[in-house]
Amino acid sequence: MKSFDPAAIERKWYRHWEENGFFSPSGRGDAFCITIPPPNVTGTLHMGHAFQATIIDTLLRYHRMCGFNTLGQPGTDHAGIATQMVVERQLIAEGKSRHALGRDAFIERVWEWKERSGRTITTQLRRMGVSVDWSRERFTMDERLSPVVRDVFVRLYEEGLIYRGQRLVNWDPVLRTAISDLEVINEEEAGNLWLIRYPLAGGSDYLTVATTRPETMLGDVAVAVHPEDDRYRKFIRRSVELPLTGRQIPVIADAHVDPAFGTGCLKITPAHDFNDYDVGQRHGLPVINIFTGDARLNDAVPGAYRGLDRYEARKRIVADLEAQGFLAGIQPHVQVIPRGDRSHAVIEPYLTYQWFVKTGPLAGPAIEAVRDQRIRLIPKGWEKTFFQWMEEIRDWCISRQIWWGHRIPAWYDPEGKVYVARSEADARAKYNLSPDLPLRQDEDVLDTWFSSALWPFATLGWPDQTPELRTFYPTTVMVTAFDILFFWVARMAMMGLKLTGEVPFRTVYIHGLVRDAHGQKMSKSKGNVLDPLDIIDGRDVDSLVAKMTQGLMQPEMAASIAKNVRREFPNGFEAYGTDALRFTFAVLAGSGRDIAFDIRRLAGSRAFCTKIWNAARFVLMNVENVVPPAAPDQTGDRGSTIDRWIRSRFAHALGEVKRGIADYRLDQVAQAIYEFTWNHYCDWYLELSKIVLADTERSAEEQGATRRTLIEVLESLLRLMHPVMPFISEELWQPVAPLAGVRGESIMLRPFPAESEYRTDDGAEQEIGWLQKVVIEVRRIRAEMDVPYRKQVALFLSGGDDRVRDWVAHNRAFIVSLGKLSCVEWLAPGASEPESAVAVVGDLRLLLPMEDLIDREAELKRLSREIDALNGQLAKSRAKLDNPSFAARAPAAVVEQERRRLADAERDLEKLRNQKSRLEGAA
């Protein structure tokens, strides 16, 4: 076997698995199904996708090996707004616009992009080792799913659950479309509170109104005060003059007003504020829309302001208010600004006709499904958030004013009457319309999440009762990040229960987000978005900078992004391979926590892969000529103590892995695999087995048993780690399996290790645990005394009961070899102990004679010198930290560095003092 080269094995094995149909359901056993969250066809996958893919594929491979009829359902999402933005940016770079191109040509251009992006995404998923059934790949706008989306729209409309109405919506003036509440990000920003005088009609007094948006005052229809606010009670039902407009508006009383905010007088603009809209509905107030779709002032305002951008209008209005004596003051004010999650534009509440889903009748069953655990949320703490959001849910605006997406299946005649049907021909037949009646289809498309909400059952063939739907629905588990719990999970639950009568999934595992090493959100503008393939294959820093700075929405950010990339990744990325990346993700996959992804962690995971590889090389070299037994006995009854111990250790690891999978704790799975592989199998069992195999006095039977244990446990270990590390486990399993008496085409089709194959052995655990403590203590003394590695020293023993004496007799060769000892001898009863370095294991004393170790007097002098030097260093460090000016003036990082230096020095001093005390005590 050559050295470990992940690039050489990954493509080979994935191609082998896929070409042989190993990802398809077996048709045997209980069903296990995961429909993967369909990635958006907006470009390439990022680290969050790779993390999620690791979790999903670990579950798929594990359950497939456990005998489940396993289906991983793949596919991609058309991602309406996001994908349209990508293609529009390309057109802008070419000096074109979608409007100049026309709808049909633009849609054709987006399809071309979808094909390229889709291929990139599926390539990335394959490189991550995801074992989904690619023969069943779906796209949310493909020819099989599009009719389903139209059918659902028509069904819900006919049941009165979809309606068209004029409502206040979140309007993105850059994208010029409505978006849902969930697509709005609320951010705190510093702003102002403008105090404006509204003169009372027919009098000399005025009411002072406080507002954060003076530009919307041109659409005011009332001033509201709290009904119990004594300051303003006498003004209720009077009128004020609206400055700059010549209009009069009433003063009303409404409990919505917070008397403590501003002046206690609130301007009411129903067309441009959600709360004001509700107030206006309660009081029967008119609604005056003053904005166009791109947030410019329209013809409903005085001529001087028409056509102005909303922020230019703000400046003009404030200046005019001040010039005419209406501006009472300006106060600094921190306010919450709503921004679109795609465009980052400030969202405008906007009155427009849109299509809505009535969510009230749909939310109730979904709430009950979670409450009675038909849908289980993991971690369970998300239930409270889920209930709170679902109980306060508003009707869902599902229409979008863009071109890319499922066009709404509604047609209008010249009089504006609406006809909802699956096609124009269906509409004419359904509503008995004349063939000559002109019809035009609604220009809007459906919210992406409407079609995505059908994903778990539509991809299995619904509404047809296909074999796949009968077998795999409800699906088993949905793996998703918490940021789309309500965008997607809640809507799937509502749609699944409504349309199929069943929950769409039994369990929802909610994982955290992948952030950078500093805990910051990954974004292109920061230059910290990583492509998993760059980590798998490696990339030099220059090409990494070039990649990070191409196709930016804000080209002016290129210089700062390049600087950040070179600072964070000065050497680019080495080629770590897929297994190392997957194992790193598994280690980090705690219970729903966000992940701070530090590239340096990958070095440890790659070292782990190399450790496994080298261990397998050793085993294969030592077992090549061994004929395995016809029926390997892995219960632990045969073999020496070390053989029984490693089988017992494997039984513990197996239990921990199975519990970790059941609890969706991949970090515990990874820890159990690592602990067994590195600390037990490699560091101890391989070293002990080398001694057995090299000892000519050992019987052939004992050596044969150790060889069989080496290969059988390695084969089981490869199956144990396969769900997390599929490529290296397959590559090593192929030559290992025949030597272990196992046959099969692929490790992924072999059974996962069963607890019945291995059992714990308390006796072997106690004996080898004791042996480890003895060797560790001998090695510690040697290290502390700085004994040369190859120098052999004597070990004398005293104390210990009969069992310990038996253990010494059984393990003498191991102690001598691993401790680099010349001999292991018991002190004669009554004999005085030689001047020695002493350690204690239970009631056994370990004595290493000083004359074999060091020049005692010289070592004491050296330790004294080091202790004095450290005391001086500590005094300086303490003085610096005790100095108030240092703590006040030095940067926080410098102060923290000094604290760490002090703590390290204190630890070193304690260690040196302990060494000196032991030497002095040995005199």
Rosetta blueprint (number, residue, H / E / L):
1 M L
2 K L
3 S L
4 F L
5 D L
6 P H
7 A H
8 A H
9 I H
10 E H
11 R H
12 K H
13 W H
14 Y H
15 R H
16 H H
17 W H
18 E H
19 E H
20 N L
21 G L
22 F L
23 F L
24 S L
25 P L
26 S L
27 G L
28 R L
29 G L
30 D L
31 A E
32 F E
33 C E
34 I E
35 T E
36 I L
37 P L
38 P L
39 P L
40 N E
41 V L
42 T L
43 G L
44 T L
45 L L
46 H L
47 M H
48 G H
49 H H
50 A H
51 F H
52 Q H
53 A H
54 T H
55 I H
56 I H
57 D H
58 T H
59 L H
60 L H
61 R H
62 Y H
63 H H
64 R H
65 M H
66 C L
67 G L
68 F L
69 N E
70 T E
71 L E
72 G E
73 Q E
74 P L
75 G E
76 T E
77 D E
78 H L
79 A L
80 G H
81 I H
82 A H
83 T H
84 Q H
85 M H
86 V H
87 V H
88 E H
89 R H
90 Q H
91 L H
92 I H
93 A H
94 E L
95 G L
96 K L
97 S L
98 R H
99 H H
100 A H
101 L H
102 G L
103 R H
104 D H
105 A H
106 F H
107 I H
108 E H
109 R H
110 V H
111 W H
112 E H
113 W H
114 K H
115 E H
116 R H
117 S H
118 G H
119 R H
120 T H
121 I H
122 T H
123 T H
124 Q H
125 L H
126 R H
127 R H
128 M L
129 G L
130 V L
131 S L
132 V L
133 D L
134 W H
135 S H
136 R H
137 E L
138 R E
139 F E
140 T L
141 M L
142 D L
143 E L
144 R L
145 L L
146 S H
147 P H
148 V H
149 V H
150 R H
151 D H
152 V H
153 F H
154 V H
155 R H
156 L H
157 Y H
158 E H
159 E L
160 G L
161 L L
162 I E
163 Y E
164 R E
165 G E
166 Q E
167 R E
168 L E
169 V E
170 N E
171 W E
172 D E
173 P L
174 V L
175 L L
176 R L
177 T E
178 A E
179 I E
180 S L
181 D H
182 L H
183 E H
184 V E
185 I E
186 N E
187 E E
188 E E
189 E E
190 A E
191 G E
192 N E
193 L E
194 W E
195 L E
196 I E
197 R E
198 Y E
199 P E
200 L E
201 A L
202 G L
203 G L
204 S L
205 D L
206 Y E
207 L E
208 T E
209 V E
210 A E
211 T E
212 T L
213 R L
214 P H
215 E H
216 T H
217 M H
218 L H
219 G H
220 D L
221 V L
222 A E
223 V E
224 A E
225 V E
226 H L
227 P L
228 E L
229 D L
230 D L
231 R L
232 Y L
233 R H
234 K H
235 F H
236 I L
237 R L
238 R L
239 S E
240 V E
241 E E
242 L E
243 P L
244 L L
245 T L
246 G L
247 R E
248 Q E
249 I E
250 P E
251 V E
252 I E
253 A E
254 D L
255 A L
256 H L
257 V L
258 D L
259 P L
260 A L
261 F L
262 G L
263 T L
264 G L
265 C L
266 L E
267 K E
268 I E
269 T L
270 P H
271 A H
272 H H
273 D L
274 F H
275 N H
276 D H
277 Y H
278 D H
279 V H
280 G H
281 Q H
282 R H
283 H H
284 G L
285 L L
286 P L
287 V L
288 I L
289 N L
290 I L
291 F E
292 T L
293 G L
294 D L
295 A L
296 R E
297 L E
298 N L
299 D L
300 A L
301 V L
302 P L
303 G H
304 A H
305 Y H
306 R L
307 G L
308 L L
309 D E
310 R H
311 Y H
312 E H
313 A H
314 R H
315 K H
316 R H
317 I H
318 V H
319 A H
320 D H
321 L H
322 E H
323 A H
324 Q L
325 G L
326 F L
327 L E
328 A E
329 G E
330 I E
331 Q E
332 P E
333 H E
334 V E
335 Q E
336 V E
337 I E
338 P E
339 R E
340 G E
341 D L
342 R L
343 S L
344 H L
345 A L
346 V E
347 I L
348 E E
349 P E
350 Y E
351 L E
352 T E
353 Y E
354 Q E
355 W E
356 F E
357 V E
358 K L
359 T L
360 G H
361 P H
362 L H
363 A H
364 G H
365 P H
366 A H
367 I H
368 E H
369 A H
370 V H
371 R H
372 D L
373 Q L
374 R L
375 I L
376 R E
377 L E
378 I E
379 P L
380 K L
381 G L
382 W H
383 E H
384 K H
385 T H
386 F H
387 F H
388 Q H
389 W H
390 M H
391 E H
392 E L
393 I L
394 R L
395 D L
396 W E
397 C E
398 I L
399 S E
400 R E
401 Q L
402 I L
403 W L
404 W L
405 G L
406 H L
407 R E
408 I L
409 P L
410 A E
411 W E
412 Y E
413 D L
414 P L
415 E L
416 G L
417 K L
418 V E
419 Y E
420 V E
421 A L
422 R L
423 S L
424 E H
425 A H
426 D H
427 A H
428 R H
429 A H
430 K H
431 Y L
432 N L
433 L L
434 S L
435 P L
436 D L
437 L L
438 P L
439 L L
440 R E
441 Q E
442 D L
443 E L
444 D L
445 V E
446 L E
447 D L
448 T H
449 W H
450 F H
451 S H
452 S H
453 A L
454 L L
455 W H
456 P H
457 F H
458 A H
459 T L
460 L L
461 G L
462 W L
463 P L
464 D L
465 Q L
466 T L
467 P H
468 E H
469 L H
470 R H
471 T H
472 F H
473 Y L
474 P L
475 T E
476 T E
477 V E
478 M E
479 V E
480 T E
481 A E
482 F H
483 D H
484 I H
485 L H
486 F H
487 F H
488 W H
489 V H
490 A H
491 R H
492 M H
493 A H
494 M H
495 M H
496 G H
497 L H
498 K H
499 L H
500 T H
501 G L
502 E L
503 V L
504 P L
505 F E
506 R E
507 T E
508 V E
509 Y E
510 I E
511 H E
512 G L
513 L L
514 V E
515 R E
516 D L
517 A L
518 H L
519 G L
520 Q L
521 K E
522 M L
523 S L
524 K H
525 S H
526 K H
527 G L
528 N L
529 V L
530 L L
531 D L
532 P H
533 L H
534 D H
535 I H
536 I H
537 D H
538 G L
539 R E
540 D L
541 V H
542 D H
543 S H
544 L H
545 V H
546 A H
547 K H
548 M H
549 T L
550 Q L
551 G L
552 L L
553 M L
554 Q L
555 P H
556 E H
557 M H
558 A H
559 A H
560 S H
561 I H
562 A H
563 K H
564 N H
565 V H
566 R H
567 R H
568 E H
569 F L
570 P L
571 N L
572 G L
573 F E
574 E L
575 A L
576 Y L
577 G L
578 T H
579 D H
580 A H
581 L H
582 R H
583 F H
584 T H
585 F H
586 A H
587 V H
588 L H
589 A L
590 G L
591 S L
592 G L
593 R L
594 D L
595 I E
596 A E
597 F L
598 D L
599 I L
600 R L
601 R H
602 L H
603 A H
604 G H
605 S H
606 R H
607 A H
608 F H
609 C H
610 T H
611 K H
612 I H
613 W H
614 N H
615 A H
616 A H
617 R H
618 F H
619 V H
620 L H
621 M H
622 N H
623 V H
624 E L
625 N L
626 V L
627 V L
628 P L
629 P L
630 A L
631 A L
632 P L
633 D L
634 Q L
635 T L
636 G L
637 D L
638 R L
639 G L
640 S L
641 T H
642 I H
643 D H
644 R H
645 W H
646 I H
647 R H
648 S H
649 R H
650 F H
651 A H
652 H H
653 A H
654 L H
655 G H
656 E H
657 V H
658 K H
659 R H
660 G H
661 I H
662 A H
663 D L
664 Y L
665 R L
666 L H
667 D H
668 Q H
669 V H
670 A H
671 Q H
672 A H
673 I H
674 Y H
675 E H
676 F H
677 T H
678 W H
679 N H
680 H H
681 Y H
682 C H
683 D H
684 W H
685 Y H
686 L H
687 E H
688 L H
689 S H
690 K H
691 I H
692 V H
693 L H
694 A H
695 D L
696 T L
697 E L
698 R L
699 S L
700 A H
701 E H
702 E H
703 Q H
704 G H
705 A H
706 T H
707 R H
708 R H
709 T H
710 L H
711 I H
712 E H
713 V H
714 L H
715 E H
716 S H
717 L H
718 L H
719 R H
720 L H
721 M H
722 H L
723 P L
724 V L
725 M L
726 P H
727 F H
728 I H
729 S H
730 E H
731 E H
732 L H
733 W H
734 Q H
735 P H
736 V H
737 A H
738 P H
739 L H
740 A L
741 G L
742 V L
743 R L
744 G L
745 E L
746 S L
747 I H
748 M H
749 L H
750 R L
751 P L
752 F L
753 P L
754 A L
755 E L
756 S L
757 E L
758 Y L
759 R L
760 T L
761 D L
762 D H
763 G H
764 A H
765 E H
766 Q H
767 E H
768 I H
769 G H
770 W H
771 L H
772 Q H
773 K H
774 V H
775 V H
776 I H
777 E H
778 V H
779 R H
780 R H
781 I H
782 R H
783 A H
784 E H
785 M L
786 D L
787 V L
788 P L
789 Y L
790 R L
791 K L
792 Q L
793 V E
794 A E
795 L E
796 F E
797 L E
798 S E
799 G E
800 G L
801 D L
802 D H
803 R H
804 V H
805 R H
806 D H
807 W H
808 V H
809 A H
810 H H
811 N H
812 R H
813 A H
814 F H
815 I H
816 V H
817 S H
818 L H
819 G L
820 K L
821 L E
822 S E
823 C E
824 V E
825 E E
826 W E
827 L L
828 A L
829 P L
830 G L
831 A L
832 S L
833 E L
834 P L
835 E L
836 S E
837 A E
838 V E
839 A E
840 V E
841 V E
842 G L
843 D L
844 L E
845 R E
846 L E
847 L E
848 L E
849 P E
850 M H
851 E H
852 D H
853 L H
854 I L
855 D L
856 R H
857 E H
858 A H
859 E H
860 L H
861 K H
862 R H
863 L H
864 S H
865 R H
866 E H
867 I H
868 D H
869 A H
870 L H
871 N H
872 G H
873 Q H
874 L H
875 A H
876 K H
877 S H
878 R H
879 A H
880 K H
881 L H
882 D H
883 N L
884 P H
885 S H
886 F H
887 A H
888 A H
889 R H
890 A L
891 P L
892 A H
893 A H
894 V H
895 V H
896 E H
897 Q H
898 E H
899 R H
900 R H
901 R H
902 L H
903 A H
904 D H
905 A H
906 E H
907 R H
908 D H
909 L H
910 E H
911 K H
912 L H
913 R H
914 N H
915 Q H
916 K H
917 S H
918 R H
919 L H
920 E H
921 G H
922 A L
923 A L
